[in-house]
């Protein structure tokens, strides 16, 4: 064998050894296809036409009760993230909200839910306590953009003395949902959160979007199917309610139907929202009522 051939064999042996060493550090997670969100879960459920499911026009008392309930269960969230570029030194500060939700009236403690994408990898997370005193006793007359509401600069936002630290306890990237955790000494969780509207058995008469950034003014909203030809949007539903991540869409007298995930990437008058059935499944799993979808049952090679 020539000298060059010997050198090549030695190099290949070393590369194989290094590759094996890297593989030993990998943890393999197995996920069953049946545990991933199905296409049916991402659609608007079909409600059976029965007298009990027929829609009813909400009264002023219903809307007022919805405002108070949603305001008491919605918190503003401030997130600090590292800059995307090494040329930028100032941290990125983002605003949104999270909602206390319960899968059933009694039982497990409510969980604080927000979309996962904007808290994933955050260096710091703060929560502002609920602000029910912000209520505005009127319906909005037109559509408004999140940019229409003036917000303070990052330094003023972070200097708010009412902010309490939080952390991300559960992060489900497949469903774009996360659970925030707060030390009860800083902010106690409510006895129960917003219940999820039974969209499979009861028709929605009127749907409203509410956010603390507009003083919980109820904005009449609708849910539509996004452009299914765009594979990136197959998971989401769309709505004409424009708000920062985590804003709830609710029905009187105060049940959550969905939460805003993000602004629509191509439609400026729409936002993408978490499908109601997926929100229900996530909350039930996070509260321990359903089995978790991810199973770490494949051991790393030794």
C-alpha positions in Angstrom: 0.0 0.0 0.0 1.2 3.4 -0.9 2.0 6.0 1.8 -0.9 8.3 0.7 -3.3 5.3 1.0 -2.1 4.6 4.6 -2.7 8.3 5.5 -6.2 8.2 4.1 -7.1 5.0 6.1 -5.9 6.7 9.3 -7.9 9.8 8.6 -11.1 7.8 8.0 -10.6 5.9 11.2 -10.2 9.1 13.2 -13.3 10.7 11.6 -15.3 7.6 12.4 -14.2 7.7 16.1 -15.0 11.4 16.4 -18.5 10.9 14.8 -19.2 8.1 17.3 -18.2 10.3 20.2 -20.6 13.0 19.0 -23.5 10.5 18.7 -23.0 9.4 22.3 -24.0 12.9 23.4 -27.4 12.8 21.5 -30.6 12.2 23.4 -33.3 10.7 21.1 -36.9 11.6 21.7 -39.6 9.5 20.1 -43.0 11.1 19.2 -45.9 9.2 17.9 -47.6 10.6 14.8 -51.0 10.2 16.5 -49.8 12.6 19.2 -49.2 15.5 16.8 -51.9 18.0 16.1 -54.3 16.5 13.5 -55.8 18.4 10.6 -59.2 18.1 12.2 -58.0 19.8 15.3 -56.9 22.9 13.3 -60.4 23.4 11.8 -63.5 25.1 13.1 -65.5 22.4 14.8 -69.0 21.7 13.4 -71.7 22.3 16.0 -74.7 20.1 15.8 -78.0 22.0 15.2 -79.9 21.6 18.4 -82.0 24.0 20.4 -79.4 24.1 23.2 -76.6 25.0 20.7 -78.5 27.8 18.9 -76.8 31.2 19.3 -78.3 34.0 21.4 -77.6 37.7 21.2 -75.6 38.8 24.3 -77.1 41.5 26.5 -75.2 44.5 27.9 -74.9 42.6 31.2 -73.4 39.6 29.4 -70.7 41.8 27.7 -70.0 43.6 31.0 -69.6 40.3 32.8 -67.2 39.1 30.1 -65.1 42.2 30.3 -64.7 41.9 34.1 -64.0 38.1 33.9 -61.4 38.4 31.1 -59.7 41.4 32.7 -59.3 39.6 36.0 -57.6 36.6 34.2 -55.4 38.4 31.7 -51.9 39.7 32.6 -49.5 41.8 30.6 -46.2 40.1 29.9 -42.9 41.8 29.2 -40.1 39.6 27.6 -36.4 40.5 27.3 -34.5 38.6 24.6 -30.9 38.7 23.4 -30.2 40.8 20.3 -30.3 38.9 17.0 -27.0 40.5 15.9 -23.7 40.9 17.7 -23.7 44.5 16.4 -26.7 45.3 18.5 -26.0 45.7 22.3 -29.5 46.7 23.6 -31.7 43.7 24.5 -35.0 43.2 22.6 -38.0 44.0 24.8 -41.4 42.7 23.6 -44.9 43.2 25.0 -47.8 40.7 25.0 -50.1 39.0 27.4 -51.0 35.7 29.0 -54.3 34.2 30.3 -55.2 32.1 33.3 -57.1 29.1 31.9 -58.8 26.0 33.4 -59.9 23.0 31.4 -62.7 22.3 33.9 -64.5 24.3 36.7 -63.0 22.2 39.6 -59.9 20.3 40.1 -56.4 21.2 38.9 -55.0 24.7 39.4 -55.3 27.1 36.5 -52.3 27.6 34.2 -51.0 30.9 32.7 -50.9 30.4 28.9 -49.2 32.4 26.2 -47.8 31.5 22.7 -44.5 29.8 22.9 -42.6 31.4 20.0 -42.1 34.8 21.7 -41.0 33.5 25.1 -38.9 30.7 23.7 -35.3 31.5 24.6 -36.1 34.7 26.5 -33.5 35.8 29.0 -36.0 37.4 31.3 -39.8 37.3 31.6 -42.0 39.6 33.7 -45.7 39.6 34.4 -47.8 42.6 35.4 -50.8 41.7 37.7 -54.3 41.8 36.2 -55.7 45.3 35.7 -59.5 45.1 35.9 -59.7 48.9 36.6 -58.8 49.5 33.0 -62.2 48.6 31.7 -63.8 50.7 29.1 -67.6 50.5 29.0 -68.1 50.7 25.2 -67.7 48.6 22.1 -65.1 49.7 19.7 -66.5 51.3 16.6 -63.7 50.4 14.1 -60.8 48.1 13.8 -57.6 49.1 15.5 -54.0 48.0 15.1 -51.7 47.1 18.0 -49.4 49.9 16.7 -52.2 52.4 17.4 -51.7 52.0 21.1 -48.8 54.1 22.5 -46.4 52.1 24.6 -43.5 53.2 26.8 -39.9 52.8 25.9 -38.1 49.7 27.1 -36.5 51.5 30.0 -39.9 52.7 31.3 -41.5 49.3 30.7 -38.8 47.5 32.8 -38.9 50.1 35.5 -42.6 49.4 36.3 -42.6 48.5 40.1 -45.6 46.2 39.7 -43.7 43.8 37.4 -43.0 40.4 38.9 -40.5 37.8 37.6 -41.8 34.7 35.8 -40.3 31.7 34.0 -41.3 29.3 31.3 -42.5 26.0 32.8 -43.9 24.2 29.8 -42.9 24.9 26.2 -44.7 23.1 23.4 -43.2 24.2 20.1 -45.5 21.8 18.1 -48.6 23.6 19.3 -46.9 27.0 19.8 -48.1 27.2 23.4 -46.3 27.8 26.7 -47.1 27.9 30.4 -45.6 30.7 32.5 -44.8 30.1 36.2 -44.8 32.8 38.9 -43.6 32.5 42.5 -46.9 32.7 44.5 -45.2 35.0 47.0 -44.9 37.5 44.1 -48.3 36.9 42.5 -50.8 34.3 43.7 -52.7 32.3 41.0 -56.5 32.7 41.0 -58.7 29.9 42.3 -59.8 29.1 38.8 -59.1 30.5 35.3 -61.2 31.2 32.3 -63.0 28.1 31.1 -62.7 27.1 27.5 -65.9 27.7 25.4 -67.5 24.3 24.5 -67.2 25.1 20.8 -68.0 21.5 19.8 -71.5 21.5 21.4 -72.6 25.2 21.5 -72.6 27.7 18.7 -71.0 31.1 19.2 -73.4 34.0 18.9 -70.8 36.8 19.2 -67.0 36.6 19.6 -64.9 39.4 21.1 -61.3 40.1 21.3 -60.0 41.8 24.4 -56.6 43.1 25.4 -55.3 45.3 28.3 -53.6 47.5 25.6 -57.0 48.8 24.6 -58.4 48.8 28.1 -60.3 45.6 27.5 -62.6 47.3 25.0 -64.6 44.4 23.4 -63.9 44.2 19.7 -66.3 42.1 17.7 -64.2 39.4 16.0 -64.6 36.6 13.6 -62.7 33.4 13.0 -61.9 32.4 9.4 -59.9 29.7 7.6 -56.5 31.0 6.5 -55.2 30.3 3.0 -54.6 26.5 3.2 -52.5 26.6 0.0 -49.7 28.1 2.2 -48.3 25.1 4.1 -46.8 27.4 6.8 -50.4 28.3 7.8 -51.9 24.8 7.9 -51.8 24.8 11.7 -53.5 28.1 12.5 -56.9 29.7 12.1 -57.1 33.4 11.3 -59.1 36.3 12.9 -59.7 40.0 12.2 -58.9 40.8 15.8 -55.4 42.4 15.8 -53.4 42.2 19.0 -50.1 41.3 20.5 -49.4 37.6 21.3 -51.6 36.0 24.0 -54.6 38.3 23.7 -57.8 36.2 24.3 -60.8 35.8 22.1 -63.8 35.3 24.3 -67.5 34.7 24.3 -70.0 36.2 26.8 -70.2 35.9 29.7 -66.5 35.1 29.8 -65.2 31.8 28.3 -62.0 31.8 26.2 -62.3 30.5 22.6 -58.7 31.1 21.4 -55.7 33.3 21.9 -53.7 35.3 19.4 -50.5 33.7 18.3 -49.0 36.4 16.0 -49.8 38.9 13.3 -50.5 37.3 9.9 -47.3 37.4 7.8 -49.0 38.5 4.6 -52.5 39.8 5.6 -52.1 43.1 7.5 -55.7 43.0 8.7 -55.6 39.5 10.2 -53.9 37.7 13.0 -53.1 34.0 13.4 -54.8 32.3 16.3 -54.4 29.0 18.1 -57.2 26.6 17.0 -59.7 26.1 19.9 -59.5 22.3 20.0 -55.7 22.5 20.2 -55.8 25.0 23.1 -58.2 22.7 25.0 -55.9 19.7 24.4 -52.8 21.7 25.6 -54.5 23.0 28.7 -55.8 19.5 29.7 -52.4 18.0 29.2 -50.6 20.8 31.1 -53.1 20.4 34.0 -52.4 16.6 34.1 -55.9 15.7 32.8 -54.6 14.1 29.6 -51.4 12.2 28.8 -48.4 14.2 27.7 -47.6 13.8 24.0 -43.8 13.5 24.2 -42.2 10.4 25.5 -38.4 10.1 26.1 -38.1 6.4 25.9 -35.1 5.9 23.6 -31.9 5.7 25.5 -28.7 7.2 24.1 -26.1 4.7 22.9 -23.3 3.9 25.4 
